[in-house]
Amino acid sequence: MAYRVVLTKNACEDFDALDTRWRATVRDAMRVHLTHEPTKQSKSRIKRLRDLRHPQYRLRVGDIRIFYDVTGGDVVIIAIMPEEKTIQWLEKHGKQ
């Protein structure tokens, strides 16, 4: 089953703020990792976020982190950001 990747308005703004090289890298990673097995965890790439129900998962792409939820056949991208901003963002936006 192929999942449909959907970006929220905030995720679109985050994506547009990336430089051209990172946009291409992130776009490819979302296509490869999120369209077929978005919940398949790995040691370095996909991680289910503990103690949070929103966002559910994090995809690591180099120094960029992509936070997303899986709902039915959709992968909803919530935020795309550099690693150094993730803790502060999760404290503000993560829901338990």
C-alpha positions as CSV (number, residue, x, y, z in Angstrom):
1,M,0.0,0.0,0.0
2,A,1.4,3.4,-0.9
3,Y,0.8,6.2,1.6
4,R,-0.1,9.7,0.5
5,V,2.3,12.3,1.9
6,V,0.6,15.5,2.9
7,L,2.3,18.7,4.2
8,T,0.6,21.0,6.6
9,K,0.8,24.8,6.0
10,N,3.6,25.1,8.6
11,A,5.5,22.2,7.0
12,C,5.2,23.8,3.6
13,E,6.7,27.0,5.0
14,D,9.5,25.0,6.7
15,F,10.2,23.2,3.4
16,D,10.3,26.4,1.5
17,A,12.8,27.9,4.0
18,L,15.3,25.2,3.2
19,D,18.0,25.9,0.7
20,T,17.7,24.2,-2.7
21,R,20.1,21.3,-1.9
22,W,18.2,20.4,1.3
23,R,14.8,20.7,-0.4
24,A,15.9,18.0,-2.9
25,T,17.3,15.8,-0.2
26,V,14.2,16.1,2.0
27,R,11.9,15.5,-0.9
28,D,13.7,12.4,-1.9
29,A,13.8,11.0,1.7
30,M,10.1,11.6,2.1
31,R,9.4,9.8,-1.2
32,V,11.6,6.8,-0.3
33,H,10.9,6.4,3.4
34,L,7.3,7.7,3.9
35,T,5.4,6.5,0.9
36,H,5.6,2.8,1.6
37,E,6.7,2.1,5.2
38,P,6.3,5.2,7.3
39,T,6.0,3.3,10.6
40,K,8.9,0.9,10.0
41,Q,11.4,2.0,12.7
42,S,15.1,1.9,12.2
43,K,18.1,2.7,14.4
44,S,19.1,5.9,12.6
45,R,16.3,7.0,10.3
46,I,12.7,6.6,11.5
47,K,11.8,6.8,15.2
48,R,8.5,6.5,17.0
49,L,8.4,9.3,19.6
50,R,7.8,8.0,23.0
51,D,5.3,9.7,25.4
52,L,3.9,11.8,22.6
53,R,0.7,11.1,20.6
54,H,1.4,14.1,18.3
55,P,3.7,14.0,16.4
56,Q,4.0,10.3,16.3
57,Y,7.2,9.8,14.3
58,R,10.5,11.5,13.4
59,L,12.4,11.0,10.2
60,R,16.1,11.9,10.3
61,V,17.6,13.2,7.1
62,G,21.2,14.4,7.9
63,D,20.8,17.4,10.1
64,I,17.1,17.8,9.3
65,R,14.3,16.3,11.3
66,I,10.8,15.7,9.8
67,F,8.0,15.2,12.3
68,Y,4.9,13.5,11.1
69,D,1.7,11.5,12.0
70,V,0.3,8.5,10.2
71,T,-3.5,8.6,9.8
72,G,-5.1,5.9,7.7
73,G,-3.5,6.0,4.3
74,D,-1.9,9.5,4.9
75,V,1.4,10.6,6.2
76,V,0.8,14.1,7.5
77,I,4.1,16.1,7.7
78,I,3.8,18.6,10.6
79,A,7.3,20.2,10.7
80,I,10.6,20.1,9.0
81,M,13.6,21.7,10.9
82,P,17.2,21.5,11.8
83,E,18.2,19.2,14.6
84,E,19.1,22.0,17.0
85,K,15.5,23.4,17.0
86,T,13.8,20.0,17.7
87,I,13.8,19.9,21.5
88,Q,12.4,23.4,21.8
89,W,9.8,22.8,19.1
90,L,8.7,19.5,20.7
91,E,8.3,21.1,24.1
92,K,6.1,23.8,22.6
93,H,4.1,21.7,20.1
94,G,4.3,18.1,21.2
95,K,1.1,16.6,22.7
96,Q,1.1,13.8,25.2
